[in-house]
Amino acid sequence: KKNAQIEIAGQELVALGIQQECVALRRAIDDGLRKVAAYEDAVGIALSLIPIDELNRKAYERVSTLSKEGQGLTEERSLLEELCGWFKQEFFQWVNAPACDYCMGSTSLKGVVPASVEEQHDGGASRTELYQCGVCGNAVRFPRYNDATKLLETKKGRCGEWSNCFGLCCRATGYKVRLVVDFKDHVWNEVLLQKEGVWVHVDPCEGIVDKPLLYEEGWGKKVDLCVGVDLDTVADVT
């Protein structure tokens, strides 16, 4: 009888775990759909900030140079690589802990709270990290914004903000783009190359294009489930 009770309890725990995973999956999908849908109204703003003529020139020159060397590269892929490089090197900033906005001293995390009404309204933040300056003691708020248009303004964050804002930049330059979540601790993008007919992995945080084994072979990271979301589809891209 005791063994039977233990087995039933185990089954209930498994069912609860599956239910929680399904809720997390649905939440991630809904979140991704909201983000990519919002891109359509913000492409003009993004394009005004992207040096598209310069990126196109560099992409064309790379294609021409590689062609002379007997190596093939499409302008579509070359432009994506230039866009990714510009985004990482010149546009967006990785932030582990924000600098103090009073004395520019280093800060340390003290906790996480719900975003204020203003932070929710201005940038779709759902939570805000609270930091304290180790120099002057000033309290610093770091809202985790979900609105890609707001991220064009702040130009900072971690992988969620990076993939979201980069997704908007890809859409602004004419690419079809997915947000990809691995349900562990990372988010990146996939971009459709129309002429090649393939979706390629892009990680703007790393400045890397088309290296999907980066996480398992490079980071030694276990990947269980990766879901990609764009305007038309939700796909298992594991």
C-alpha positions in Angstrom: 0.0 0.0 0.0 2.8 2.4 0.9 4.6 1.6 -2.4 1.3 2.3 -4.3 1.0 5.6 -2.5 4.5 6.6 -3.3 3.9 5.7 -7.0 0.7 7.8 -7.2 2.5 10.7 -5.5 5.3 10.4 -8.0 2.9 10.4 -10.9 1.2 13.5 -9.5 4.5 15.3 -9.3 5.4 14.4 -12.9 1.9 15.6 -14.0 2.4 18.8 -12.1 5.9 19.3 -13.6 4.5 18.7 -17.1 1.7 21.2 -16.4 4.2 23.8 -15.2 6.4 23.3 -18.3 3.3 23.7 -20.6 2.4 26.9 -18.8 6.0 28.2 -19.2 6.0 27.2 -22.9 2.7 28.9 -23.6 3.9 32.1 -21.8 7.1 32.2 -23.8 5.2 31.7 -27.1 2.7 34.4 -26.2 5.5 36.8 -25.2 7.4 36.1 -28.5 4.3 36.6 -30.6 3.6 40.0 -28.9 7.2 41.1 -29.5 7.5 40.2 -33.2 4.0 41.6 -33.9 5.2 44.9 -32.5 8.1 45.1 -35.0 5.7 45.9 -37.8 4.9 49.3 -36.4 8.5 50.2 -35.5 10.5 49.3 -38.6 10.7 53.0 -39.7 12.2 54.1 -36.3 14.7 51.3 -36.4 15.7 51.9 -40.0 16.4 55.6 -39.2 19.1 54.4 -36.7 20.7 51.7 -38.8 23.5 52.9 -41.2 22.0 50.8 -44.0 23.9 52.4 -46.9 27.2 51.8 -45.2 26.3 48.2 -44.3 25.1 47.5 -47.8 28.4 48.9 -49.2 30.5 46.7 -46.9 28.4 43.6 -47.7 28.8 44.2 -51.4 32.5 44.7 -51.1 32.9 41.4 -49.1 30.9 39.5 -51.7 33.0 40.9 -54.5 36.3 40.2 -52.7 35.3 36.6 -51.9 34.0 36.0 -55.4 37.4 36.9 -56.8 39.0 34.5 -54.4 36.6 31.7 -55.6 34.5 31.7 -52.5 30.7 32.1 -52.7 28.7 34.5 -50.4 25.3 36.0 -51.1 24.7 39.7 -50.5 21.7 38.7 -48.4 23.9 36.7 -46.0 26.7 39.2 -46.1 24.4 42.0 -45.1 23.1 40.0 -42.2 26.7 39.4 -41.0 27.4 43.1 -41.3 24.2 44.0 -39.4 25.1 41.6 -36.6 28.6 43.0 -36.4 27.4 46.6 -36.2 24.7 45.8 -33.6 27.3 44.1 -31.3 30.3 46.4 -31.8 28.6 49.8 -32.2 25.0 49.9 -31.2 24.0 47.7 -28.2 25.6 47.3 -24.8 25.7 44.3 -22.5 24.8 45.2 -18.9 25.4 42.9 -15.9 25.0 45.7 -13.4 24.2 49.3 -14.4 26.6 52.0 -13.4 25.3 54.5 -10.8 23.4 57.2 -12.5 24.7 59.8 -10.0 28.4 59.1 -9.6 29.0 56.3 -12.2 30.2 54.0 -9.5 29.8 50.2 -9.6 26.6 48.7 -8.2 25.4 45.4 -6.8 22.0 43.7 -7.1 19.8 44.0 -4.1 16.6 42.5 -5.4 13.9 42.4 -8.1 10.5 44.1 -7.8 7.5 44.6 -10.1 8.0 47.4 -12.7 6.5 50.7 -11.9 3.5 52.0 -13.8 5.8 54.3 -15.8 8.2 51.5 -16.6 5.4 49.3 -17.8 3.9 52.1 -19.9 7.2 53.4 -21.4 8.8 50.1 -22.3 6.6 47.2 -21.4 8.7 46.2 -18.4 7.3 43.5 -16.2 10.0 43.5 -13.6 12.8 45.8 -12.4 16.1 45.0 -10.9 17.2 47.1 -7.9 20.9 47.9 -7.5 22.9 49.9 -4.9 26.0 52.0 -5.7 29.0 50.8 -3.7 30.5 54.3 -3.8 27.7 56.7 -2.9 24.9 54.4 -1.8 22.5 55.6 -4.5 19.7 53.3 -5.5 19.6 52.4 -9.2 16.6 50.8 -11.0 17.2 48.6 -14.1 13.8 47.9 -15.8 13.9 44.8 -18.0 12.1 46.4 -21.0 10.2 44.2 -23.5 9.4 46.9 -26.0 11.9 46.8 -28.8 11.2 50.4 -29.7 12.2 51.4 -26.1 15.4 49.3 -26.5 16.4 51.3 -29.5 16.5 54.2 -27.1 18.2 52.5 -24.1 20.5 50.4 -26.2 21.4 48.1 -23.3 20.4 44.8 -21.6 21.1 41.2 -21.5 20.3 38.4 -24.0 16.5 39.0 -23.9 16.9 42.7 -24.8 19.6 41.9 -27.3 17.6 39.4 -29.3 14.4 41.5 -29.1 16.1 44.7 -30.4 18.2 42.9 -32.9 15.0 41.1 -34.2 13.5 44.5 -34.9 16.6 45.7 -36.7 16.5 42.6 -38.9 12.9 43.2 -39.7 13.6 46.8 -40.5 16.2 45.7 -43.1 13.8 43.4 -44.8 14.5 40.0 -43.1 11.9 37.7 -41.7 13.1 36.9 -38.2 12.3 34.6 -35.3 12.9 34.9 -31.6 14.3 31.7 -30.2 14.0 30.6 -26.5 15.8 27.6 -25.1 14.0 27.5 -21.7 17.3 27.4 -19.9 19.0 30.8 -19.7 19.4 32.1 -23.2 17.5 33.7 -26.1 18.7 34.4 -29.7 17.4 34.8 -33.2 16.9 32.9 -36.5 16.7 34.8 -39.7 15.3 33.6 -43.0 17.6 33.9 -46.0 15.1 34.0 -48.9 17.5 33.2 -51.7 19.0 30.3 -49.9 15.7 29.1 -48.5 17.0 28.5 -45.0 16.6 29.8 -41.5 20.0 30.6 -40.0 21.0 30.9 -36.4 22.1 34.4 -35.3 23.3 35.3 -31.8 23.7 39.1 -31.6 25.2 38.8 -28.1 28.1 36.8 -29.5 28.1 38.6 -32.9 27.8 35.2 -34.6 25.9 34.0 -37.6 25.0 30.4 -38.6 26.8 28.5 -35.8 23.9 26.7 -34.1 26.2 24.3 -32.2 27.8 27.2 -30.4 26.0 26.4 -27.1 26.6 22.7 -26.8 30.0 22.5 -28.3 31.4 25.9 -27.4 29.7 26.6 -24.1 29.3 23.0 -23.0 25.6 23.8 -22.5 22.8 21.2 -22.5 19.9 22.2 -24.8 16.6 20.4 -24.2 13.9 22.4 -26.2 14.3 25.5 -28.4 11.1 27.2 -29.8 11.2 29.8 -32.5 8.4 32.4 -32.9 7.7 34.7 -35.9 4.6 36.4 -37.2 3.4 33.3 -39.0 4.7 30.2 -37.1 5.7 28.7 -33.9 8.4 26.1 -34.6 10.4 23.5 -32.6 13.9 24.5 -33.8 15.8 22.3 -31.4 
